[in-house]
């Protein structure tokens, strides 16, 4: 998935020199980007994950206020649903983008087949850690509100299996049942386009 995410960014901007991973966890994606000779930094507010990122020799910050430079691309992988104020977060992140910079956002989709099938037991709700929930339409509205151009929506088919497996566990069933349900979700999405999770590539308008 790291390769897929970075390739998606480079598909629309070959001259990527600096990337920020917002909510970087232990910094694995930051390390991957750096292995491709691209400068990368991370932001991680969780003290345990932050410490592990430091141990991994990742350039990591606790918040955006510690950063003065700008970036060619900023990534948020399953992070936007966790922040207190997603509009303010997007405003702050966009201010750290270079002209025509890219924003790559991954979020679960509450309009997906697996969300509808598992209902309140859908792992994508992840209450209370997930404060917000999004679908394709929501992100398009956010793009317009924040003067971003939505360039591409790329499905994350592997998420359907993971989320379905966790959802089965919530129901007291074997996680293995989730593999079949995840497959059904992905097949259903071929027609509906409502995958369990999506990557949204957005560009800052000049």
Secondary structure, DSSP 8 states (H G I E B T S, - for coil): -HHHHHHHHHHH-S---EEEEET-TTSHHHHHHHHTT-EEEEE---HHHHHHHHHTT--EESSGGG--S-EEEEEEES-GGGSS-HHHHHHHHHTTEEEEEEEEEEEEBTTSHHHHHHGGG-TTT-TTT----B-HHHHHHHHHHTTEEEEEEEE-HHHHHHHHHHHHHHTTS-TTHHHHHHHHHHHHHHHH---SEEEEEEEE--
